[in-house]
């Protein structure tokens, strides 16, 4: 703490003159701490003290440093020296207190001033506005007007910026218009434009903008940003192009932030490329925040190649840029590329932050890589990130998606202060593992032990849990509770889960009634789960009706044709199934190939149906043949009703024997010790015969088989599945 001792009033003019020169130069150079140090040192070592020229500079330094304690000590020092009535000293003292947010002291100084000029009034009004004490500011404004002071633009700028009430804002606009300040004062006009943008009155903002004789870069930025926020990206870019044609101002970094946000909003790759070209042309590509925004802009437009190109163009990459690129790969379904990039990051001197770890854990979850995910948890613990809630939430999600619900529970139990994201992640984990009762118990525990607000995401997980566990009554109860007790408007995800719940349980009449009572904007999205239920329950008549609805709404959706063909196949209607497949071919649609993967010793092995590309393919098929023999002896009978072609029974049995998950299991049995748990990740839903195969395999081999298919997890143990054949 600096000391300002009181010396006798015996100044030496040459010494005071030199002191003031030093203080002025220091303050003008922005070395405000040095300014105070010069004066403090002078007082300690000489009998020279400041005067009415010195103290305004010292109070300016305190204001810039928001150093209220030094400012208060200087105030006492000034009072003892007798300079407290000097108008310039009082004005600077008032400014210091206002910028240090000590409004009571500022108002005391203001009230004690024998003479006040416009600057003092403006300073006090602005101080109230900065601290959101608008009523006091308005009282002073009225008093100032009554006393006959001439209003300036500075008088109104702070008030207009602080207006939180639309009516008051309109009144202030009328005032500045009446005083004739709007056309000649650019900062004031900018403040009015920004006020209307803040209130969402974009047309009124544009009216003020168009009446401005001159416009600064802030004027254009405010108006363009207003259009982007209003969702009118087209007009934002029209205005941006008009600014460039006029050539009156050059784009700055803030304007590029607004235009890039517009590109993200529009998802327009052509606009994105144009803005990026201008960024390069104007030299702003050397700014780290701009590079990060441009990368995210391309990512939001779906151009991952260009996003990576931007990443590679930056010589000195910050951790935020690395995180953005890793998150881009993860969010767009390239988890392997995200992991490769993360490994490259670890070879640099940079340290991953919480957001980086959360993104890479999400990639591990998508990939189903337990070994890498566990390694990252070790890194988290070694680098002091284990108590970060974002990281903890991501760890729970990763372990749930990698089949280790027990590890997820351990992480969850270790979170001291659980927020809604932590609870939601664990509830969703139980849901995808078919542990409906556990999900509902945890939801009940959350409601009675935590004060966090329940959000729509939690209810999506609850409805999903009910759907996968056949808890129809509970699902309907929680759906109604969401609407009536929590006032949450159901979204597409909630309606989809509800129809899936009813369809899986065979409640077709109620499912249809539910769809018909939904908002029209939602109905088109929820027919697919009902068609899937028709296939499962072989309700071909309703299935044809639902399929027609789906194909009319979205004729280019491959999954609708696949579901329809499978439904006909399960009912033995081969001609109809062939006709659907023919429709697919005629439209140029191709079914997504099914694949399965298994992670062994840190390496991921991927198999397609009938795949023979593996380096030990012959051993795999030999093991599969041996396994099939054991399964038949144990009572396994192939379920061939879902084979998509009209083949003889023996041919059908052979066709299902080489499904991808069987090849993955065979390789797992070869390459692991007896008793080792095998985890299989599959992109599509497991067929009925493979589900039966996996149950018998768990019984014959004594293995715990964990299978994550396109819908949920299945845990096979001792000849039974955790789904209880409800899937």
N, C-alpha and C positions, 0 to 999 in steps of 0.2 A: 504494500500500500504506500503510495506516494505521500509525503508530508509537505504541507505548505505553511511553514512558520511565518509568523508576523514579525517583520523587521521594522525598526523605526523609519519614519518617513523622511529619509535623508538621501533621496535619489541623486545619482550622478547622471546628467543628461546624456553624455556620450555613451556610458555603459548601458543605459536603458534603450537608447537608439539601436545599439548593436544587438541587444537582447531581442528587441522586437523584430529586427531583420532576420535573426536566426529562427525565431519562432514562426515568422511568416513563411520563410523558405521551407521549413520542415512541414508545415501544414499544407502548403501548396503542392508539395511533393507526395502528399498522402501518408507521410510518416507520423501518424497521430500519436503513437506511443512515444516516439522520439520528441515530439513537441512538448508533451507533459514532462518528460524527463529533463529537457533543457531548463524549463522554468523551475522545477523542483531542485535541480542541482544549483541553479543560480541563487535561489533563496538560502540554501544551506551554506554557500561559500562566500556570498557577498551581502551587502546591505541594500541591493537593488531589488525592487518589486515592480510589478506590472502597472499599467495604466489603462485607460479606456480603449487604447488600441490593442493591448496585449490580451485582455480578458475575453473579448469576443472570439479570438483565435483559439484560446484554451478551451472555452466552452464548446467551440466547434469540434475540437479534438475529442472531448468527452462524449459528445453526441455521436460522432462517427464510430467510437469504440463502444457505444452504449454503456459507458462506465459511470453509473449513477453515483457510486460512492466517492469517486474523485471529483465528480461534478458538484456534489453536495459540499465537500470540503472546500472547493474553490469558491462556492457561493458564500460560505462563512468568511472566508479570507477576503472576498470582495466587500462584504458587509463591514468588516472591521477596518478596512482601508477607506471606506466612505464612497465607493464607486457605485453603490447599489441604485442610485437615482439616475445614473447615466443611461440615456435612452438606448444607445447601442449595446451597452452591457446588459441591460434588461431584456432587450430583444433576443440576444444570443443565449441568455440564461433561460428564457422562455422556450426557445427552440431546443435547448439541451434537455430540459425536463420532458418536453413533449416527445422527443425521439427516444428517450429512455422509458417512456410509458408511465411516468410518474405524473398523472394528470392533476392530482390534488395540489402538488407543489407548483406545477405549471400555472394552474388557475390562481393560486395565491400570488405568484409573481405578476400575473396579468392584472389582477384586481388592485395590486399596490402601485401600478404604473400611473404616474400623474398624467402623462401624455401617451396616447396610443396612436400609432399610425396604422395604415391598412395592412402592412406586413404583420404587425402583431396580432391583429384580428384574424388574419388568414392563418397564421401559425396556430393559434388556439383552436380555431374551427377545424383545421386539418388534424390536429392532435385528437380531438374528440372523434372524428370520423375514423381515424386509424384504429382506435380502440372500440369501434362499434357503439359509441355513445352518441347516436344520431340525434336524439332529442335535444341534448345539451348543445350540439352543434347548430341545430335549427334555432334554438333560443338565441344564441349569440348572433346568428345570421340576421334574425329579425331585429335585434337590438342595434346591430351595426347599420342596418338600413334606416331605422328610425332616427338614429343620430346623424344621418346624412353623409356617411362615408361612401365614397365611390366604389361600387362593386367592380372587382376585376375577375378575369378568367380564373386566377388562382383561388379566388374565394369559393368558386362553385365546383372546381374539379374534384376535390376531396369529398364534398357532399354528394355529388352525383355518383361517384364511384362507390360510396357507402350505402346508397339507396337499396333497401331490401323490399320496399313496397312500391308496387307499380304506379299507384296513384301519386305518391310523393315524387317519383321519378318524372312523371309527366309534368307535374307542377314545376319542378326545377328546369325542365326543358323550356317551358313557357317563360320562366324568368330570364334565362340567358338569351332567349330569342327577343324578349322585350327590351333587354339592355343592349341588344345589338352586338353581342359578343361572339356569336356562333360562327359567323362567316370569316371573321378575321383572326380567330384564335384556334389553331390546329389542335393543340392538346385538349382544349375544352370540347371541340367537336368530336375528337376521338373518344373522350370520356362518355359523351352522349350516345355515340354509336355502340360502344361497348355495353352501356346500360341496357339498351334495347335488345342487343344480342343475348345478354344475360337473362332477360325476361322472356326470351323466345319470340320477340316481336321483330322478326327478320325483315319484314317489309318496311317497318318504321325506321329500322336501322339503315336500310338502303336509301330511304328518302333523305335522311340527314347526310349520308355519305355522298349522294349525288349533288347536294347543294353546296358542298365544300369547294371553295375556289382553289385551294391547294390541299394536297394530301401527302402525308408522310408515309414511310414504310409501315408504321404502326397502323395507319388508317386502312391500308390495303390488307394487312395481316388480320386485323380485327374483323373486317367484313368477310374475307375469304374463310376465316376460321368459323365465323357465324354460320355461313352456308354449309360448311362441312358438318358442324354440330347439328344443324337442322335436317341433315340427310339429303340436302340438295347439292350433291357433288357436281352435277353438270354445271350449275350456275357458278359454283366456286371456281371451276376451271375456266369458265368463260371470263370471269373477272380477272383471274390470274393471267390469262392470255392478253386481255385488254391492257393490263398494267405493263406487260412486256412490250406491247406494240407502242404504247405511249412513251416508254423509255424515260419516264420521269424519276423513277426510283429503281434501285437494284435489289433483287431479292436478298434477304438475310437469312440467318439460320432458323429464326423463329418462323418465318414464312415457309421455309422448306419443311419444317415440322408439320405445319398445317396442311400443306399440299400433299405431303406423303400420307398423312392421316386420311386425306380424301381418297387417295389411291387405294388404301386399305379398305375404306368404306365401300368403294365402288367395285373392288376386286377386278379392276380393269388393267390388264397387263400392258396394253399399248400406252395408257396414261402413265403407268409406272415407269416404263422404259423412257418415256419423254422427260419425266421429272428427273430421273437418274442422269440422263444426258446433260440436263441443265445444271445439276449438282456438280458434275465433272467439269463442265465448261466454266463455272464460276469459282471453282477451286475449293468448294466446301467438302469435298471428299476426304480432306485431311482431318476433318473434325470427327472425333470418335462417336459422339451421339448421333450424328448424321449417318455414319456408316452403319450403325446398329439399326437405325430406323429404315434405311434403304434395304438392308438384309431382311428385316421383318416384313417390309412392303412386298418384296418378291415372294416371300414365304406365304403371305396371306393371299397373294394372287395365284398361288399354286406352282410357281416357277422355282423349283428347288435348285435347279442347275444354276440359274442366275444368282440365287441367294448364295450358293457356295462360291461362285465366281467373285462376288463382292467380298466375301470372307477372305479369299485368297489374295485379293488385291491389297489388303491392308497389311503393311509391313509390321507395325507394332500393334498387335491385337491385345485388347484389354479383356478381362475375364467376362465382361458383359457380352462382348461379341462372341466369344467361345460359347457362352451359355445360350445365346440366341440361336446359333447354328445347331448346337446339340438339340435344343428344344424343337427346332424346325424339323430335323430328321425324325424325332420321336413323334411329334404331332401328325406327321404325314405318312406314318407307317413304315419308316426305315430304321428300325431299332438297331440293326447290325451296324449301319453306318454311324449312328449316334455313338455306339460303343467304341468303334474304331477312332472316332474323333476325340472321345474322352480319353482314350489311351494316349493319343498324341498330346493332349493338354497336360497330362501328368508328366510328360517328358520336358515340359517348359518350366520356367521359374514361377509361373502363376499358380495360385492355389484356388481350387474350386470353392465357390461359395454355396450358400444354402439352396439357391435357385438351380445351380448347376447340378448339385447332388439330387435334388427332386426330379429334374428332367432325366437324368441318367438312370435313376431308379425306375422311372416310368418306362424307359426303354427296356430295362431288364424284365419288368413285368410283362410287357407286350411280347418279348422274345421268349419268356418262360425260362430265363437263364438263372437258376438258383445259385450256381457257383459264383458267377460274377456279382450277383446281388448280395450274396453273403460277404464277398470280398469288399464290396463298397461299404457295407455296414461296419466292417473292421476299420476301414479308412475313416469313416465317420467318427467312430469312438476314439481313434488315435489322434484326430485333429480337432477335438473339442466341439463337434457339431451334434453330438448325440442328444442334447437337451433341446435342440431347435424343433419347434412343433411342425414346421413345414417338412423337415427331414423325417421326423417320426411318422407323420401321416403317410409320406411316400414309402417308408419302410413297411408299414402295415399293408398298404396296397400291393407292394411288390411281393411280399411273402404270401398274401392271399392268392395272387395271380400265378404264383409259382407252385401252388399246391400245399404250402406249409402253413396251414391255418394255426397250428400250435405256436409257431414262431411269431406270427402276427399277434396272437394273444399275449405273448410275452412282451412284445414292444408296446402294445396297447396298455398293459398293466403298468408299464414303467413311465407312462406319460403323467406327470403330476397335475398339470392344469389342462384338461381336455377341452378343446373347442368343438364346434359343430362338425368341422372337417374330420377331426380324429374319430368322433363317434360314428359319423357317416361312413368313413372308410372301413371300420370294423364291421358295421352292420351290413354293408355291401359285400364284404368278404364272406360272412355267414350266408348271405343270400345266394351267391354264385356257387357255394359249396352245398346248396340244398339243405342248409341247417336252419330251417324256418323258425323253429321254436327258440333257438338260441338268438336269432335276430330279433324276435319280438321281445324276449326277455331283456336284451340289451337296450332296446328302444325304451322299454318301461323304466329301466334303471336310469337312463339318461334323463327322462322327464322328471324323476323324483329327486335326483342328486345334483343336477346341473341347472344353471340359470340360462344357458345358451338357447337362443331362439331356434325352433325347429324350422327347417327350410324345405323347399320342394325336393331337393336331392335326397334327403333322408327318406321321404315318403316313396320316392321311386324305388329305393332299395328295399323298403318294407313290402311294397307290392310285389317286387321281384321275388323276395323271399317267400311270400305266400304262394305265388305262382309255381315256383319250383318245388314246393312242398305240399301242394294241393290243399292249402288252407283257405278254402273258398269263403267261409263265413268271416274269418278274420280279415281277409283281403277286402271284402265289401265293407266291413265295419271301419277299417282304417281309411278307406277311400272317402267314406262319408264324414269321418272325423276330420280329415284333412280339409274338406270344404267347409264344414259347419263350425268346428271347434277352433281351427287354426286360420280360417279365412284364406286358405291358399287355393288359388284358381288352378284346377287341374290342367296340366300341359299334355302334349302329345305323348310324352314318355309314360305318364300316369295312365292315360286311356289305353295305350298299347299293352301295358302290364295287366290292366284290368281285363281286357278282352282275352289276352293270353291265358290268364288265370281261369276264366270261365270256360274257354274253349278246351283247355287241357283236361278240365274236369268233366267235359261233355255237356255242359249247360248251354246248349246252342241257342235255345229260345231266348234266354236271358242275355247272352252275348249279343244276339241280333238286336234285341230291344235296347241294350246299352249303346250300341253303335248308332241306332236311329235317334237316340236322345242326345247324342253328342253335337257340338257345334259343327257346322258344315266344313269349316277349315280343317277339322281334325279327322273327319270320317275317312278321307282318302288315304290316311296313313295307317289305319288300324285293321284293314281287311287282311293283310298278310298273316298275322298270327292266327286269325280265324281259319284261313285256308290250311295252314299247317295243322291245326286241330282237326279239320275235316279229313286230312290225309291220315292222321293217327287213328281216328275213330272210324275211318272208311265210310264217311257220310258223303257219298259221291254227289247226291242230288244237291245238297247245300253247297258242296265244294264247287260245283259247276257255276252256281249262281255267284258265289264269292269271286271265283276266278274271272268271270266275265266283268265284274266290277273292277277288279284289279287291272285287267288288260285294257279296259276302256280308259281308265285313269292314267295308266303308265305303260303303254305298249312296249317300251324299251327295257323294262325291268326283267332281267334274266331269271331271277329267283322265282318270280311268279310262274313262269313256264315250267321250271324244274319242279316246283311244288305240285303243279297241276298234273304233270306227267307221272310223278311218283304216286299221286293219289289214284290215277287210273291204273297204274301198275299194281298197286296193293289190292285193287278190286278185280284184277285179272282182265281189265279192258285194254288189251294190247293194241288194238287198232286205234283207239282214242289216244293212247299214250304215244304211239308212233306219229299220229297227226300233230300232236303238240310239239314233238321234237322236230317235225318237218317245218312247222311254223317258225320255230327258233332259227333253223338253218336259213330259211327264206329271208328272215329279217337280219341275218348276219350276226346273230347272238351266239355266244359261246359260253357254255357252263364253266364256272370256275373249277379247275382241277382240285381234287382233294389231296391233301398232303398231311403227313404226320412227322413229328420230329422228337428226338430223344437226346438229352445231353449226357455225355459220358466223358468223365475226366476233363471237363472244361471244353470239350469239342461237341458241336451240335451236328447230329446226323439227321438228314431230311430224306423221307421216302415218299414216293408216289405209288399209286396202286399198280401192282405188277412190276415195280421198279427192279431193275437188275444192274443199276449203275454203281452200286456200292462195291468197294474193293474186295469185300468178302461176301459177295452176293450168293455164291454157291453154298457157303456155310449157313447163311441166313435161311435159305430155302430148305436146306437139309434139316435145320433145327425146327422149322415150321412144320415140315412133314412129320417129324417125330412127335411134335406137340399135338398135331391133329389126331394122330393115332391114339395118344393118351387121352385126349378129350373124348373121343368116341367111346373108348372103354369106360370113361367116367359117366357116360350118358348124354353127351352133347349131341344135339340134332340141329343141323343147319336150318335157319329161318330164311327161306329163299323167296318169300312173297314180294320183297322189295327189289329184286333184280329187275333192271329196267328193260331187258329184252325178253322176247318170247322164246326161251330156250328149253331144252329138255331138262329134267330135274337134275341129272348128273352134271350137266354143263353149268347149271345155275350154282350148284355147290362149289364147283371149281372156280367160278368167277368171284365168289365172295372170299375165297381162301387167301387171296393175294391183296386184300385191302391194305391201305398204307399203315394203319395202326398195328396190324398183325406183324408186318415186317419190322416195325420199330420195336415191338415187344420181343420178337425173336432175336434181334440184335442185342437188346438189353439182357436177355437171358444168357447169351453167349459171352458178353463182355463184362459181366459183374459176378460177384460172389453170390452163392445161394443165400436167400433171405434178404437181399438188397431191395429196397423200394425202387420201383421204376416209375418215372413220371413222363407221360406222353402228352405232347401238345398237338392238337388237331385243329385245322381251320374250319372244317364243316361238322355238322352234327353226326354223331356216331349212328350207324344203322343198327337195326334191331339184332341182326345176326352177329355183328361184331360186339355188341353189348353182351350177348349171350356167350360168345367166345371168350371175352375178357373175364366174365364171372367164373367160367369153368377153368380158365388158365390160372386165376388166383387160387382156386381150390387145389388144382393138380400140382402147381409149383410151390405153393406156400408163400407166394409173394404178395406184397401190398402193391397194387397197381393204381396209380393216380392218373386219370385221363381228363385233360381239359379240352372239351370239344367247342364247337362254335356257339354253344348255348350255356354251358355250365361245367362244373367239375363232377366227376364220378370217382368214388373211392371203392375199389374192388378188394374185398378181403374174404378169404375162406368160402368162396363160391357165391357171395352176395354183393350187392352194390348199395352204396349209401343213398342212392335215389329211390330205393325200394321199388324199382321198375316204373316209377312215375317220372317221365322225362319227355 
